Structures are given as C-alpha cells and as structure tokens.
Amino acid sequence: MLDSFIPFQEGDRWGYKDQKGLEVIKPKFDYARSFSHGLAAVKINDKWGFINKTGGEVIPFWFDKADSFSEGLARVKVGDKWGYIDKNRKMVIPHQFDWAGNFAEKLAPVRLGEKSGYIAKTGEIVIALQFDRAYNFSQGLAIVKNNTKWKYIDQTGRVVSESQFDEADSFSEGLARVKIGCQWGYIDKKGQVVIQPQFDEADSFSDGMARVKLGEQERYIDTTGDFLW
C-alpha cells in the first residue's frame, strides 16, 4: 500500500510533500521513490537506502538500485544481481537474479539469463523460467511473452487462453485489453474474447467504462462493449 507523502523535485534534488502540497521532507536526495508501508527508497551519491517519514535513515545506503516495498519486501540490486529485503534490513532472498520485479499477489517475476519465471516469498521458483518476458500478477493472472506473442497464465503457470496476442495489458475490473493485428479488444479472465478487436486505441476499464478510439473518433464503452456516448 502506498502512503500519502508524495515525492517532488526542486532543481536537481528530491524531497516529499503531503497531500496538501506542504513540504514535509526537504529536497536533499538525488532521487526519491514513493512511500510504501512507512518507508521510501531514496538515492544519495549513486547508492540507495530507505528513510522513514521523518526523513531519517532506516536502512543504510548499501544498494546500487532499490524500489518501494511491496507485500512486505523490496527488490534491491547489489552489483549486477537482484534480491529482496524486508523492513528489518534482512536479505530474505539473496541477490542472485539478473532482473527481479516487485511482489504482487504473493509472486514476483524474475529473470536468470534469457528466461523469466516466478518466485514465492521463500525465493523458491514456483513457475519455471520459461518465458522471454514476464510481468506482475493482477487479479490472479499475469502476462508473459514468448517470441513475439503475448498470453496469460494463472498462478500455477497454466495458460488460460489458447489465443496469443500481439500486445496485452493487465486485468482491470475483470477485463484486459489485448491487440490482435492492428486492433484492440478485450478478454475476460477465462481468456475469452468478450469485446471483439475493432478499436485503433483502447484504455483499461475504470468505473465500468473505457475510452476507445475508432479512426479520429473517441468514444466510451461499457463492459459489454456498448457505446455510452
């Protein structure tokens, strides 16, 4: 969960403001990420560490890269390898991966060499390193890519759709936008196409509607594909 302090830039330094726009941590960092679970990753002199909401150092500046905490763990890079720490500074998953993503729905995408898969919070590989690219889980499904095609898998690694897509996005409100050829449509969580690819552009659903574009005309559709206006 993201916290209410917002990073801002002043000149070449970063600090934080609250939601009213008032400065709460003076700009003194080379870069600053969002707060999550009370801590934020910040950069000073090419090293990353973590601060609390008073601006005090909580986890020393040991890392070559670091990201916000997600589900209790933060991905960090030491040298050319990624691993994960907890809020008590403990390296709970050693830095061993060539790339690592944030945890979402208890799994994180990782890469070793040219192949990607998923690990649990124990560090155990639970979905084999078999994909060219892999992205976070959202609503129980994740996008993976092999060669030039995209598909969706569940948390067991099972492919949920026989269709493969030229582009794909995460699920939102039970639907995901996918591209077949040059046009966008939407699939449900069973992998079934529920709104046929027909749009030149399409956004994810929010509050029951999505912006789409046909030629130069922008419209909004509901989750059945009917035009709202």
N, C-alpha and C positions, 0 to 999 in steps of 0.2 A: 504494500500500500504506500502510495506517495504522500508525503507530508506537505504542509501548507507553505513552507518557505520556498521562494522562487529565485533561482539564480539570475543575476543580471550582470551586464558588462559595463564597465566605466573605463574608457581608454583601453589599455591592454590588461586590465585586472578584472577579476570576477568576485562578486560578493552575493549577498542574499537580501531580498525584501520579503515582507509579509504580504498577505493578500490585499492589504490596504495600500500597498506601494511604499511602505515605510522601510527604510534601511534597518536591518537587524544584525547583519554581519558585514563589516566594512569590506570593500573590494581589495583583496590582498593576494588572491590566488591567480595562478596562470590559467586555470580553467576550473569550472565547478559543475558538478552534476546535481541532479535533483535529490532532495532528501527522501529517504525511504526508511521507515521503521526507526526514525530518530537520528539517522546518520547520513552523511553525504560524502561521496568521493570527491576529493579536490586534488589539484596538481600544483606543486611548487618545485621549480628548478628541475623539471623533467622527471620528477618522482611523484607518485600518487599515494595518498593516505586517506584517512577518514576523520571527519570532525563531527561534533555534536552541535546542538542548536545554539550554544553559546559561542561557537567558533573554536572551541577547544579541541586539541588533537586527541583522538581516542585510539586510533590505530596508526602507528608511525608510517612515515613516508618511505616505505620499503619497495613499492611496486613500480614496474615500468608502465603498466596500464591498470585501470580499475574501473568498475562500473557500480551502479547503485545496487543495494541489497534487494533481492527478490526471493520471496519464500524463505527468508532467514539466511540465505547465502549470497555472497557477492563473488563474481568472477574477477580474477586478478591475473596479471601477467608478470612473470619473473623471467628475464631474458627473453627467449623466444617461445616459452611454453606457458599455457594457461592452466589454472586450477581454481579452487574455491575456498574462501574463508568464511567463518562465522563471525558474529559480532563480538566474540571474545578473543579475536585475533588468531584463533586456531585454524591452521590449514587443514580443513577436513577432507578435501580431495586434492592430493598433491598436484603440482603443476607438471603436467605430462602431455597435454593436448596441444596440437598445432593451432587450434581455434576452439573456443567454447562460447556458447550462448547462455543467456540467463535461464534460470529455472522458471517454469510455468507449468502448473498442473502436475507438479512433483517430478517432472522430467526436464532435461536440458539437452539441446543439440550440441554435439562435439565433433571435431574432425581430427583424424590421425592420417597423415599423408594426404591422399587424394579422396578419401572416403569419409562420409559422415554417418552418424547414428545418434543414439540417445542413451544417456546415463540416468540412473537414480541418484538420490542424495547420498547413498553409500559410496558412489563412484563406480558402481557396477554397471557395465554395459548391458542394457536391457532390450534395446533394439539394435541389431547388428550394424556395424559400419559398412553400409552397402549403397549409400546414396551419394550422388555428386554434390548435392546441397541439401540441407535440412533446416527447417525453421521451427519456431516455438509452437507448442500445442495451444489451441484455443477452442474452447467448448468441446474438448475430447478428441479433436482431430488436428493433424499437422500437415503442412505442405512439404513435399520432398520432390527432388528433381533428379532425373537420370537422363543423360544425353541432353536433348532439347525439350523434353516433355515434363510436365508437372502432374502430380497426382496427390491424393490424400490418403493418410494412414491413420489407424486408431492407435491406442496406447499399447497394443500387443504387436504392432508392426503390420497388421493386416491392411491390405489395400481395400478401401471402401468403395471404390468406383472402378469399373473397367475402362471408363473413359480416361484419356490423358489430355492435358490442356497445354496450350501454348503460353499462357500466363495464368496465374491463380493468386488468390488472396485469402487471408484468414477468415474464419466464420464470424459473423456478427448477426445477432438476432436469428440464429438458425439457418442463415443462408450465406453463401460465399460467392463472390463474383469470379467468373472464370472467362478466359478468352479462348475461342476456337477459331482458328484462322485470323481474320481481322475484326471479329465482332465479339462483344461481351454479352454474357447471360449470367444466370445464377443456378447453383445447385443446392440441394438440401443435404442434410448430414448422412443420408443414405447413399450419397453420390449421384442421385438422380437429378437430371436437368429439369428444373421446375419453371424457369423463365428462359425461353429459347434465346440463344445468342443472336442478337439483332441490333445491338447498340454500338455506336462508334466509341462511346465512353460510358463508363458506369462506375458509380461510387458504392461503397458498402452501405448497408442499411443502418439507419439510426432513427429511433422513434417511429418505426413502422414504415419508413419511406426511404427511397434512394433517388439521387439525381442521376439521370441518364441523358445521353445526347444522341440525337439522330440527325446527321448532317450538321446544319448550323442551329438546329432547334434543341433547346434544353427543356426537358420535362421531368416530372417526378412520378415514380411508380410506387404502388403498394407491394406487399409481399406476394401477391398473386400475379403481379405483372401488369395490373390495370393502371392506366394513367390517372393521376389525381388532378392535375391541371396542366 
